[in-house]
C-alpha cells in the first residue's frame, strides 16, 4: 500500500513540445492484446497505438487491424527479452505508456518453467528498466495464479497469503513485487490487475488453465459436444474479455491520488464451474453435451486458485464494476461466434479439450 507523486503522464497521448507520446502494447498478438490493441486504436486513433510482438503479422487473427506496418497502424517486431529492441521501439515512437502483455500462460509455463521465468520476469524487468529511463507508465497483468493453496479460496481478499505452487504463479507474484519496487524506488507509475480466467470470442485457447471456457463455445456451436479437462465442480473466477479490456483502460485512466494498491487489484465478474457453464450453453444450444477427461496438470493448477475474489478495493478506489454476468456473456459469445463458427456436418465428434 503506497502513494507517490506521478513522474509521468498516464495513458492519454500527451504533447511533449511538438512531439506526441504514444502507447506501446507488447504481446499484441496474444489473447489479451488481440482485443486491447483495437480498443485502444478506436479510442485514441491508430497512429498513437504501437502494437508489438515476437511474432510477425501472419500470426495475427486480425493482421490488417493489429499487425499492419502502415503509418496509420504501426507494428513493431519486438522480443521483450532483448532490451535493445524495447529501447529502440520506445525511443523511435516516443512511447509514454507501455502495456506489457508478453508472457507464457499457466499450463505452458508449467511445461517450460525455465523459459517461463525468462519470458515472464526477464521481459518485465527489461520493460521496467526502459520505463525508468524514458519516464513511461507501465501496465502489468497479474493473475489469480498469484495465489496458492494456502490462500483463502472464497472471497479471496486484496491482501492475503501468496504462496503459489506453479512457475506461472511465482512469476506473477515476483512481477507484482518488481512493479512495486520500481514504483517506490524509481517513481515509475506502474499499475496492474489480478485477472481471473478470461473468456473471448476473438482469441483461440492459448495454453491457460481456464481455456476450457473459451473452447467450449466453439465446440458447442460446431459439434454440440465438448470434452472438458477440468472436473465439473471446479469453481473458478472468470471474466468476459470486454470487461477485462475496460478494466485495464479504466485503471490506467484513474486518478492517481485515489490509488493505494496500484500493482495488483483484485477484479471480479463471475464465479462459475464447468458444469454451470455447460448448462448455460445448453439452454442456448439444444442438444449440447459435455463430458470430462481430467488433465491432472491443469486440474492441480485450478485447485490451487481462488474460487471467488473480493474486489471491493478496486470498486472503492477506481469505481470498478463488471458489465457481464454469466447469462449476458453466453448470449454475446454465441451471437459473436455464430457468425464465424459453423456447425459441422455429419455426426458430432469430440472437442479438443
N, C-alpha and C positions, 0 to 999 in steps of 0.2 A: 504494500500500500504506500503510494507516494504521489506527490505532485511536484512539478518543477516547471520553470518558465520554458516556453517553447523557443527553440533555437531556429526553427524553420517554419514555413507556412504550409499548412496542411492541404493536400488534395487538389484544390482548385488550381487551374492553370494560372500562374502568377507572373506578373511582369517584373523582370529584373532589369531595369533600364529599358532597353529596346528589345530584350530577349524574353520570350515567353517560356516558362518552365513547363515540363510535361510529366506524364505518368509512364512508368515502365512496369510491365507485368512479366515476370519470369514464369516459366512453365505454362505459357499461354495456350498451348495446345492440349493441356490436360483437362481433367474432369471439371475443375472449377474455372480455369482460365478460358475455356471454350465458351463459357457463358458470361464471365466477368468482362472480358475484353469488349464484346459487342455492346454490353450495357454501358460501360464507360464511354465508348465511342459515340453512342447515341446521345449521351448526356453532355459530353464535353467536346465532341467533334473528333472526327477520325484523325486529323493531323496531330492531336495532342495526346494520343494514347499509343505508346510504342509496345507492340507485342514482341515477346522473345521466347525462344525455346531451343533446346538442343537439337530437336527435330526440325526439318525443313517443312515448307508449306504443304508438300504432298501428303504429309501425315495428318493434316487437319481435316476434320469433318466439314469445315466451312472455309476452305482455302481462300476464297475471294474476300471474305469478311475479316478473317483473323490473320492469315499469313501472307497477305498481299504485300509486295515490296514497293508498291506505288507510293507516291508522295502523300496521298490522302490517308493511307492506312499503313503506316510504317511497320516493318517487321525486321527483327534482328536475330541472326543465329548466335545464341549465347549459351555457352556451357558455364553454369554458375560455379563450378569447381575450379574454373580458371579465372583468377582475379583480373587479369588484364582485359579479358573480354567484357567483364562488367564495367570496369573503369572506362573503357572506350565507348560503350553504349551510353553510359550516364553522361560522360563528357560531351560526346557528339550531339546528343539530343537535349542537353541541358535539363536533365531529369530533376524534378523536385520531390516526387513521391514514388516509392517502389512497393509494388505488391509482389511479395516473394512467395510464389506458389510451387516452385520446383521442388519435388520430393518424391520418394518412394512410399507407396501406401502400405498398410499394415501387413497383409499376407505376403506381399512381395518382399517387404523389408525383413520379415522373419526368415524367409528362404535365403536372403542375401544380406546378412547383418552387417558385414564389413562394408559393403557398397552402400548400404543404407546410412551408416554413420557418415561416410564421406560425402554423400549427396545431401542428406538432410541437415547435418550440422556443419560440415565444411562449407557448403554453399551459403548457409545462413551467416556464418562468420564473415565470409567474403562480402556479402551484401551489406552487413552492418559496418564493415570497415569502409566500404565505398560511401555509405550513407554518412558516416562520420566525417569523411574528407570532403564530401560535396554538399553537406547540410541537407540531406534528404530525409523525409519521413519514411517510415517502413511499416507495412502491414505484414504480420506473420500469422498464418493459420495454425493454431494448436488444435487439440482434438480431445474427445472423451478418452482416447487412448492414453492420455497423460495420467489417467488414474490407474488404479490397480486393485488387486483382490482385497487389500486392507482398507480401501476407501469405502465409505458408506455408499451402497449401490442405489438406494432410493432417495430421491430429492438430494442428490449429491451437492453439498454446499460449495460456495465460491472458494472458501479457504478450508482445506482439509488435507489429510494424508495423501501423498502422491508417491507410490512405490510401484510403478508399472513393471510387468514381468516380460515385456516384449521389447525388441530393439526399437520398433516404431514408437512405443510409449516413452522409452528412455530418451529418444531424440526430441520428442515433444516437450518433455519436462526440461531437458537441457536447453531447448530453444526458448522456452519461456524465461528461464533464468538468464540466458545470454542477452535476451532483449531487455530484461530488467537492468542488467549490468550496464549495457550501452546507454540506456536512458539515464541512470543515476551517475555513471562515471563520465560520460561524454555529452550528455544532453541531447542524444538522438531521440527524436519523437517516434517511439515505437508503440504500436498498438496491435492487439490481437484478440482472437476469439477461440474458445474451445468448441469447435464444431462437432455436432453429432453426425451420425450417418447421413449422407446426402443422397437424395433421390432426384434423378434428372432424366428428361426425355431427350436431351441433346447428346450427352456423352454415353458411350457403352461402358460396361463394367471395366474397372481399371486395376483390380488386384486388391480391393478392400474387403474387410470382413463383412461390411453391411451391403456389399454389392448385390446380394440376392434381391434386395428391394428395388434395384434398377432392372435387373434381368427378368424378374418375374412378370413385369408388364409386357415386355417384348414377347416373351414366350407365351403368355396368356393370349395375346392378340393373334399370334401366328399359329400356335399349336393347341391352345386351350389346355396346356399341360406344362408343369414345371417341376423339376426335382430340386428341392432346397437343400443347401449344405449345412444349415443350422437346424437345431431341434425346433419343433413347432411352438414351444413355450418360451423361446429365448427372447426376452423383452429387452429392447434397446431404445435409446433416444434417437429420433430421426428428424430430418427437416427437408422440406422441399427446396430445391435449388433456388427458385426465385426469392424465397425468404432469406437464404444464406447470402445471396448476392446483395440484397438490400441491406442486410445487417452489416456487411463489410463497408458499404458506401456510407451508411449512417454513422458507423463508428469513426471512420476517417474524417467525417464532416463534423463530428460532435465538438462541442465547446470544451477545450482542454481544461478549463477551470473546474468543470464538473467531474472530471475523471480521476478516480483513485487507483484502480487496479491496472488499467491500460492494456497489459500484455496477455491477459488470459481470462476474458469474460466468459462465464458460462452463458450459453444461449440455448433455449429450448423451444420446441414446437409441438412434437407429439411423441409419446412413448408407446411402442407397439411391438407385437410378436409376429413371426411369420404366419401363424395361423390366423391372426386378426387381419393381417393384410390380405391374405388369400381369400378370406370371407368377404372382405370389402370388394375385391376384384370380381369374385363370383357373382355378386349382386349385379354387376355391370356387364359381365361376360358370361352368360348362361352356359353351363357345361364345363366351366374351367375346373380343373382338378390339380391339386398339388400333392406330391409325395415327398419323401425325405430320404436323403442319403448323406448322413452327417459326416462332415470333414473334421477330423479330430483337431487339426491345427487351428482352423478358424473358429471352431466351437470353443476351444480353450481360450482364444483371444476374446471372444464375445463374453464368455463367463467372467472375465476379469474387468469388464467395463460397466459403467453405470447403467441402471435400468431407466432412470429418470434424473433430470438435472434441476437444481434450484437456480433460476436465472433472475432472481429478484434484484441483484445488484445491477445487472445490465438494464433492467426496466427502470430502476431508480436513477442511474447516472446518465443514460443517454436515450431513455424512453423507448427501449426495445419492445416490440410486440410482433409476434408472428401473424401472418395473414392466412396461412393454410393449415387446416386440420386434416385428418385422415380422409374424410369424405371429399373435401374440396380438392385435395391433392389427387385422389384417384380420378375424379371427374376430369381434371385438367390433363393429367398424364395420358389417360386413354384417348381423350379428344386429340391431343397433340401427336401422339404416336400413331393414331389411327390413320393419319394422312400419309405416313411414311412406311409403316409396317403392315404388310398384307397377310391375311390368313393363308396358311399353307394348304395346298390341295392334297387330297388323299387322307389316309389315316393319320391321327395325331402321333407325334413322336416326342421323345423326352427332351426337356430343356437341357441346357448345358450345365446347370448348377453352378 
